[in-house]
C-alpha cells in the first residue's frame, strides 16, 4: 500500500482557518490519533478550539449543577485510571491520549457553554501538563529496539505541540503559537517516516499508517483527495489481506477504513444537497456496521471494550456533525440505534467483574460517554 505524501508548502494562516472549519468528526484531520475512534488521538487537533469558538447562535445545553459535578467526577476518574494504566504499560499511547482528550474536551465544551474562560484555560493547561509527562516518560524509556518506540515518542511530542498551540492561541501568544505550528508540521513528517520504517519490517499496522498520513495531510493542508486516495488503497489492500486470512485484514479493520472513507465523502459533499443526504445515509450505515463488527470480536475477547466504545463515539460525532450541518432533525431510528448501542455498552460494563488493569480505564471511558450522553440530551437546551 503506497501513497504520495511528499512535502508540500502551505500557509499557516490558511491551515488554521481551514482546520477550524472541518469539524471535529473527520478523524484524520482533526485528531492526532483517535484509537479506532475519536484521536490520533490525543484528541482532536481542533476540537478544543472548535468547542471554545461555537457561534453564539448554537444550541448550548443548560446543565444542572448536579450533572456538572457528576461529569467532572467521572472525567477525573477516567483521567486517573487511564494515566495509571498507561504508566504501567497496560494501555497503548493512542488509547490513553484519546481517553484523556474525551475528558478534557468534554470539560472544555462545558466551560464554553457556561461562559467560563478560566476553566477553559485550566483544561488547556492540564492537557499540556499531561502530554509533557507522557512525552518525557516515553523519552526516558529510550528503548530503540522496542517496536514503535520512536514513532510513539514523536507522536507524543506532536500531541504536546498541538496542545501548546491551542493554549498559546487562547492566551494570545502569537510567537509561541507560530513556533508550535512549525513543530507540528516537522513532527508529523518525522512520525510518518518512522511509521513507514516500522511498516517495512512488519511493526506498524495499516491503521497506524492511516493516522500518520492524516497528520501529514492536516499539517500541510492537503485537500480531502489525499485522504480519499489513501483510504481507497487501504481498502483494496485490506480486502486482499482478508482473502489471504491475515490478521491485518480482519473485518473490523476493513470496516474502519470503509467508515473513514464514508466520512471523507460526506465531508466533501455540500450540505443541503441530495449528494450530502446520500452520503449521510451511507456514513450512518457504515458506522452501524463498524459497531456491530467490533462487537462480534469483543464478545470473543479479541478486541477491547475501548475499541467498541470508540466506535460508538464515532457515531455520536457523526450525528453531531449532521445536526449542525442541516436543518432537518436526525431520523428517529438513527437516534434509537445509537441509544440501543449505548445500552449495550452499559450492559457490558455491568457484566464485567474483573476491573483490574486497563479494564478500569476502559470502563471509566464508557461511563463518561454514557453520563455525558444522558446529561447533555436530557437537560433543557437553550440558545444563548
N, C-alpha and C positions, 0 to 999 in steps of 0.2 A: 504494500500500500504506500503510494508516494503522493506528495502534493507539493506545489511550488509555494514556499513561504519565504522566498528570498527577501532581504530587507527592502523596505520602501520608505521614502521620506514622507513626513506628514506634518501638518500644522498642529501644535499643541492646543491652540485655542479651538480649532475646529474639532479636534479629537474630544476635548472636554464637552463641547456643546452637543456633539452627536451622541456621545455616550449617555448623557442625561436623557436624551430623547428616546433611547432604545428600550427603556423599561427594564425592570428587574428580571423578567421571566426568561430572557434569552440566555441560556446557560453560558455559552462560550464567550459572550461579550461582556456580561455584567458580573460574572463570578470568577473568582480566582480559581476555584476548584470544583466545588459542587459535588462531591461524592458521586452518587448517582443522582443526586438531587441538587438542590439549590445552593456554590462553591467554593468551584475551584477555589466553595470554596470558602478558606476564609470565605466569607460570603461574597455577595455581590460587590464588585468594584464600585458600582454606582448606587447601590441600594441605600446607603446611609444618606447620600446627597439627595437621592430621589425621595426618601422619606421626609427629609427635612425641608424639601422645597416643593411640596404639593401645592397646587394652586388654591387660592382662597376659596374658590367655589366648590372644591372637592367635598365629598361626603366624609365627615370625620366622626368617628364614634364617640359618644359621651359615655365614659366608663365610670362606674361607681368606684368609690374608694376601696370597697371590699374586693372588687375584681382587680383593681390596680395592685393592691397588696398581694393578692394571690399570684398574679402574673410575675411580680418582682421576686417573690419567694421561689417560684418554680424556675425562673430564669437563673437565679443564683445556684439552685440545686443542680441544674444542668451544667453550668459552668464548672462547679466544683467536681462533679462526677466525671465530666469529660476530661478535664485537665489532669485529674488523678489517674485516670485510665491511660491517658497519653504519656504521662511521666513514667508509668510502669510498663510502657511498651505494649499495651493491650489494644489501643485504638490507633489506627493509621493517622498520619498527619492530616490527610484530606478530610477524614471524618471529624476529627477534633475541630478543625478550622470551620467546618460547616456548622457543627453543633454550637460553637461559641458565637458564630455570626447570627444564628437564629435568635439566641438570647439578646445579643446586642442590638440587632436591627429591629426586633420587636419593641425593645425599650426606647429606641430612637423614634420609632413611629409614635409610641405613646407620649413621649416628651414633646414631639411636634404637635400632636393633637391637643395636648394640654398647654401649648404655647410656653414651654419651659426650656429656654435656651441653655440654662445652666446644666440641666440634666442631659441635654444633647451633647454638650461639651464633655461632661463627665463620662458618658458612654464611649465617645470617640477616644478619649484618653485611655479608658480601660482597654479598648481594642488595641491601641498602640502598646500599652504595657504588656498585655498578654502575648502579643506577637513578638515583642522584644524577648520575652522569656523563652518562647518556643524557638525562635531563631538562634538564640545564644545556646540553648540546650543542645540543639542539633549540631551546632558548630563545635561545641565541646566534645561531643560524641566522637567526631572525627574518625570514622571507620571507612577509609577509602574503598575497601574491598566489599563493604556492605551494599547489597543490592539496592539501588535507587538513592543512596545516602546523599550524593552530591546534588542530584536533581531535587530531592526533598528539601535540602538546605537552601537551594536557590528559590524554591517555591515559597518557603517560609520568609525569606528576605523580600521576595516580591510582594507577598501579602502584607508584610510590615510597611513597605514603601507605599502601598495603596492606602493603608490606614493613616500613614503620616501625611499623605496628600490630602485626604479628606479632612483631617484635623487642621492642617495648615490653611486650607481653603476656608474652613469655618472660622478660624481665628484671624483671617485676613493677612497671613504671612505669605505674600506672593512669591518671594525669592525661594523660600523653603518649598512651597508647592511646586514651583518650576523644577527645582532640583529633584524632588521626589518623582515627578513625571518622567524626567530623563532616566532616572534609575529604574523605573518600571519598564521602560522600553528596552533598556540594556539587559535587565534581569529576565525579561520574557524571552528574549532571544537566546540567552545563555541556558535557560531552563529547557527550551525546545532542543537545543543541541545536545544536552546531557540525556534527555529522554530518548532522543534518536540513537545516541551511543548505546544506551541501555537496551533499546529495541534490537539493535544489531546482534546482541548476544542473548536475546530472549528474556530480558529482565524488565521490560516495560510492556504494559497491556495496551490494547487499542484505545481504551477509554483514557488512559494517561496521556497518550499521544494526542487525542482529541482535545483534552483540556489544555495541553501545552500549546497546540496550534491555535486554539481560541484566544489564548492570552496574547500571542503574537499578533493575530488579526486585530484584536482590540487595541493594542498599544500602537499599532501602525495604521489604525483607522481604515482597515480593509473594508471593502463592500461585502454584503452578505453572499455574494457569488463565491467568495473564498470559502465560507462555511459550507455552502451547498456542494462545492466541488469536493471538499474533504469528506463530507458525510456520505456522498454518493459512492466514493471509492471505499470508504469504511464499510458500508452496507454490502457492497459487492464482495469485499474480502471476507467479511464475517459469514456471508452466505456460503462461500467456498469452504471456509474452515468448519462450518456447521456440517456440511455434507461429508467432510473428512472425519467428523466425530471428535474434533479437538475442543478443549475447554474454552479457548478464546473465541469460539464460535457459538457459545451457548445461547439459548433462546433469549435469556434476559439481556445479554449484551446486544444481540440483534435488535430487540425491541427498543432498547435505549437509543441506539443510533437512529432507528426509524422515527421515534418521537422527536429527537433533536432535529431531524430534517423537516418534520411537520412544523415544528416551532419556527424554523428559519423561513419556510414558505409562508407561514401565517404572518410573520414579521414583515415579509416583503410585500404582502398584499395591502391594498388601500382600504382602510375601514369604511364601512358603508356600502361596499360593492358586493356583488354576487360572489366574486372570487374570494373576498375576505371571509364571507359566511361559509363558503365551501371549505376553505382551509381550516376554519374554526371547527367544523364538523369532523374533519379528518384528524385534527390535533386531539380533539376530545376522545375519539375512538382509539387513537394511538396510545394516549396516556392511560386509558382504561385497560387496554390490553397489556401495557407495561406493568401496571399494578398487579393484575391477575397472574401474569407470568412470574413475577418475583415472588408472589405469594406461594406459588407451587414449589419453588425452590426453598423458600423459607420454611415451609411445612416439612421438608425433608432435611432441614438443618444445613443446607449448603449455601445459604446466604443469611445475612444478619437482619435483625429487626430494624436496624437503622436503614438498611437499603430499602426495605419495604416502606418505612415511614417517609423516606426521601422521595419515593415515587408518588406517595400521596401529596407531599408538599408541592411537587411539580404541578399536580392537577390544581391545587389551591392557587398557585401563582398564575396558571393559565386562566383560571376563572376570574382572578383579579384583573388580569390584563384585558380580558374580553369585556368585563363590566365597565372598565374605564375607556374602552375603545369604541363602544357602540351604545346607542340609546336604549335598545330593547333589553329587557332582563334576560338572564340566563334561563334556558329551558328548565322547567321544574324537575324533569327526570335527571338532568345533569347534576343539579344540586342534591337530589336524593341519593344518587350513586356515590357522590362524594361523602355524604353523611354516613351511608352504609359502610363505606370503606374505613372511615374513621372509627366507627363502632367495632369493626373487625380488628383494628389496631388496639383499641381499648381492651377487647376480649383477650388478645394475645398477651397484653401486659398483665391482666388479671390472672391468667393461667401460668405465668412464669413464676416458678417457686424459687429457683436459684438466681439471686440477683447480684452475684459477685462479679468482679472483673468488669469487662466492658459492658456487660448487660445492664449494669446500673446506669451507665451513661445513655445507652440506647432507650431504656425505659424513661429516663428523665426527658429525653428528646421527644418521645411520643406524648408524654404527659403535658409538656409545654405546648406542643402543637394542638393537642386536644383542648386544653384550657383556653388557649388563645382563640381558637375557632369558636368555642362556645361563648366566651366572654364578648368577643367582638361582633358576633352575629345576634346575640340575644339582647344586648343593651340597646337602648334607644339611640338612633342616629340623628344627627343634626347638621345643618350647614352652618359653618362658622365663617 
